[in-house]
């Protein structure tokens, strides 16, 4: 074979190899550029079957509570005196039965779910906001400010939570927003402790030192650099806080200190059902089942988020 022919073949193979290598490198860079920590966390979350199933069930419960009462033929506060304490039946459209006043239990359970979920979400959002601001500020400032702010948290822990909540609701009333405020006042301390511990580990990181060297104000460092790096921990702990808040509202309602009639909540329905559980067990069974399923779903979602956002799981 002539020399120039062999050289042309060699050059052609080299060009083909370089093109293949370039394509592989480009594909690898595109794949790496397309992946982010949040995308990896989302993929790990959906691989957790218990967490994924719990999320689907929770979404279904929320949708049922939101739109279900609009689609059912009965109003939550309308009484049918000819259908008092009826057991569940498909013939009269009372699928969960009726209570001792003839009100449809399915509609009341869904409306009660609205109230319980709204209290849980609003009180958790308020307590998380307060806890994040308090804990991040204490952890970042350190020194005497940190010691003083955390002593306030310790004193709040020493206050008998349920007793003070009962006194506040008794004195101020049982309005919806007062129940939310009462629960918020005593549910932010755990978030503050968690955020403060994470902030202590972040304040000596390089990007924080760089922000300080550039003269960035302390408030901007806390809420612009520290808090965004705590979102993973906050998201996990929030899913743990929501069921606790819902359970607290249910306890207050069970004691007769929660939502007032004609509105209702799962705690109110469980309280009413417990009084007649021997003769009308469905009045206790269905609201308690909805509450239990919702609490389990939040707990499993929290476990899934914790595992998905764990750096060791990468």
LOPA-421400 format. One record per residue (C-alpha): residue number from 1; x, y, z. Coordinates in steps of 0.001 Angstrom, whole numbers. Layout:
<recs>
NUM_X_Y_Z
...
</recs>
This chain:
<recs>
1_0_0_0
2_1410_3405_-897
3_2656_5550_1965
4_180_8328_1314
5_-2735_5854_1442
6_-1651_4459_4835
7_-1240_7999_6165
8_-4748_8946_4980
9_-6246_5879_6669
10_-4412_6669_9914
11_-5621_10257_9829
12_-9168_9101_9187
13_-9083_6716_12169
14_-7606_9430_14389
15_-10307_11867_13332
16_-13007_9280_14012
17_-11591_8524_17486
18_-11373_12216_18315
19_-14945_12750_17182
20_-16135_9799_19287
21_-14199_11039_22310
22_-15631_14530_21869
23_-19145_13149_21659
24_-18649_11098_24840
25_-17180_14054_26723
26_-19996_16306_25546
27_-22608_13771_26616
28_-20955_13393_30002
29_-20804_17139_30541
30_-24450_17486_29515
31_-25457_14733_31927
32_-23494_16319_34765
33_-24871_19758_33958
34_-28412_18379_33928
35_-28133_16824_37392
36_-28526_18837_40550
37_-28646_17886_44231
38_-32395_18543_44273
39_-32906_16312_41228
40_-30955_13526_42922
41_-32964_14007_46111
42_-36221_13869_44157
43_-35165_10653_42463
44_-34214_9077_45812
45_-37527_10178_47321
46_-39581_8527_44580
47_-37547_5342_44970
48_-38807_5171_48545
49_-42101_3375_47964
50_-43552_4079_51404
51_-42868_7817_51121
52_-44129_8028_47525
53_-47312_6114_48375
54_-47852_8281_51466
55_-47508_11431_49374
56_-50096_10162_46881
57_-52507_9231_49688
58_-52019_12585_51399
59_-52694_14460_48153
60_-55864_12397_47712
61_-57016_13192_51274
62_-56351_16916_50762
63_-58241_16947_47464
64_-61173_15065_48999
65_-61349_17518_51881
66_-61118_20475_49493
67_-63649_19508_46826
68_-65563_16581_48331
69_-68132_18642_50285
70_-68957_20554_47088
71_-69816_17361_45224
72_-71872_15601_47893
73_-75636_16179_48156
74_-75632_16999_51888
75_-74505_20148_53698
76_-72223_19754_56676
77_-74587_21626_59023
78_-77964_20443_57753
79_-79824_18085_60095
80_-82195_15362_58903
81_-84375_14497_61879
82_-85636_11380_60102
83_-82104_10009_59689
84_-80536_10358_63127
85_-77728_7921_64020
86_-78083_5952_60807
87_-75312_3432_60041
88_-73330_3728_56792
89_-75494_2968_53770
90_-75337_3314_49996
91_-79102_3611_49586
92_-79573_7033_51202
93_-76185_8542_50167
94_-75020_8589_53792
95_-71848_6652_53035
96_-70336_7219_56505
97_-73684_7225_58268
98_-75114_10139_60244
99_-74540_11559_63702
100_-77062_11877_66522
101_-78437_15071_64941
102_-78971_13521_61517
103_-75997_15299_59883
104_-74066_13456_57209
105_-70823_12153_58711
106_-68886_11968_55421
107_-69393_15665_54689
108_-68587_16596_58276
109_-65440_14442_58204
110_-64224_16155_55033
111_-65047_19646_56351
112_-63368_18716_59625
113_-60345_17625_57622
114_-60232_21070_56004
115_-60105_22740_59417
116_-57564_20337_60907
117_-55275_20550_57875
118_-55568_24345_57726
119_-54707_24636_61414
120_-51800_22246_60932
121_-50422_24055_57897
122_-50871_27610_59192
123_-49545_26913_62684
124_-46599_24972_61256
125_-45797_27761_58786
126_-45923_30387_61529
127_-43910_28334_64018
128_-41348_27369_61355
129_-40888_31016_60339
130_-40410_32100_63945
131_-38155_29152_64756
132_-35960_29678_61680
133_-35496_33389_62374
134_-34796_32812_66085
135_-32485_29828_65675
136_-30518_31211_62715
137_-29971_34534_64482
138_-28878_32889_67732
139_-26550_30430_66022
140_-24940_33029_63787
141_-24406_35696_66438
142_-23101_33264_69059
143_-21686_34396_72378
144_-23937_36127_74898
145_-26691_36741_72363
146_-26865_33018_71604
147_-26859_32124_75308
148_-29612_34628_76113
149_-31838_33622_73194
150_-31524_29906_73947
151_-32322_30511_77639
152_-35601_31991_76447
153_-36204_28761_74530
154_-35392_26723_77641
155_-37864_28774_79698
156_-40542_28197_77068
157_-39892_24462_77338
158_-40422_24687_81106
159_-43925_26125_80668
160_-46647_23419_80861
161_-47681_23502_77215
162_-51137_21966_77287
163_-52195_23742_80470
164_-51252_27191_79133
165_-52883_26391_75781
166_-56103_25479_77579
167_-55963_28700_79616
168_-55329_30834_76515
169_-58174_29262_74564
170_-60486_29585_77583
171_-59681_33278_78128
172_-59371_34452_74516
173_-62038_32283_72916
174_-62206_29362_70541
175_-61999_31200_67253
176_-60055_29602_64414
177_-57224_32128_64379
178_-56877_32016_68179
179_-56409_28257_68050
180_-53674_28756_65428
181_-51951_31441_67529
182_-52161_29327_70681
183_-50550_26338_69005
184_-47909_28508_67308
185_-46772_30100_70574
186_-45664_26740_71935
187_-44517_24881_68811
188_-41592_26954_67461
189_-38908_25971_69996
190_-37972_22634_68416
191_-37432_24280_65033
192_-35317_26982_66678
193_-33056_24368_68288
194_-32612_22420_65063
195_-31869_25529_62989
196_-29493_26905_65597
197_-27461_23680_65612
198_-27192_23676_61825
199_-26270_27371_61779
200_-23384_26779_64182
201_-21887_24352_61673
202_-22419_26742_58736
203_-21126_30024_60121
204_-17470_28979_59801
205_-17802_27852_56175
206_-15810_29577_53446
207_-18730_31304_51733
208_-19825_32854_55039
209_-16287_34089_55723
210_-16148_35523_52203
211_-19440_37368_52727
212_-18117_38817_55980
213_-14879_39896_54298
214_-16883_41691_51610
215_-18773_43640_54253
216_-22178_42035_53690
217_-24590_43050_56507
218_-25287_40432_59166
219_-29016_40286_58422
220_-28325_39649_54746
221_-25824_36905_55558
222_-28309_35169_57852
223_-31336_35296_55583
224_-29540_35350_52234
225_-26799_32775_52790
226_-27415_30762_55969
227_-31168_30139_55794
228_-31217_28961_52131
229_-28656_26294_53050
230_-30976_25019_55787
231_-33972_24347_53542
232_-33358_20605_53456
233_-33346_20273_57238
234_-36307_22651_57536
235_-38327_20681_54975
236_-37720_17422_56816
237_-38538_18838_60231
238_-41630_20641_58948
239_-43179_17341_57841
240_-42599_16080_61379
241_-44116_19220_62938
242_-47357_19182_60933
243_-48754_15930_62426
244_-47839_17109_65924
245_-49718_20358_65377
246_-52743_18544_63943
247_-52710_16187_66916
248_-52522_19131_69326
249_-55538_20756_67673
250_-57360_17439_67887
251_-56559_17165_71594
252_-57837_20694_72244
253_-60982_19951_70237
254_-61411_16628_72015
255_-61333_18513_75332
256_-63990_20900_74030
257_-61557_23819_73666
258_-61030_23782_69911
259_-63213_24695_66956
260_-66758_25804_67814
261_-70004_24588_66298
262_-71314_24643_63631
263_-67774_24244_62287
264_-66032_21019_63090
265_-62663_19299_62996
266_-61404_15770_63332
267_-60855_16310_67056
268_-64448_17491_67536
269_-65798_14526_65577
270_-63665_12088_67562
271_-64910_13680_70789
272_-68531_13321_69662
273_-67947_9764_68477
274_-66262_8709_71715
275_-69413_9627_73635
276_-71600_7274_71567
277_-69052_4686_70442
278_-71021_1807_71952
279_-74205_2513_70004
280_-72794_4360_66949
281_-69204_3166_66457
282_-69008_4603_62934
283_-69064_8122_64402
284_-65677_7409_65985
285_-64232_5016_63415
286_-64258_7161_60272
287_-62883_10466_61670
288_-60244_8578_63662
289_-59247_6619_60552
290_-58838_9797_58477
291_-56778_11424_61215
292_-54580_8343_61646
293_-53978_7949_57895
294_-53032_11620_57585
295_-50596_11465_60503
296_-48973_8280_59181
297_-48605_9851_55724
298_-46833_12911_57124
299_-44488_10729_59159
300_-43573_8515_56189
301_-43071_11572_53971
302_-40766_13024_56609
303_-38745_9792_56693
304_-38538_9807_52908
305_-37360_13406_52782
306_-34769_12733_55466
307_-33330_9831_53496
308_-33541_11687_50176
309_-31747_14775_51462
310_-29097_12838_53351
311_-25737_13475_51621
312_-24596_9975_52596
313_-27336_8585_50381
314_-25681_9939_47253
</recs>
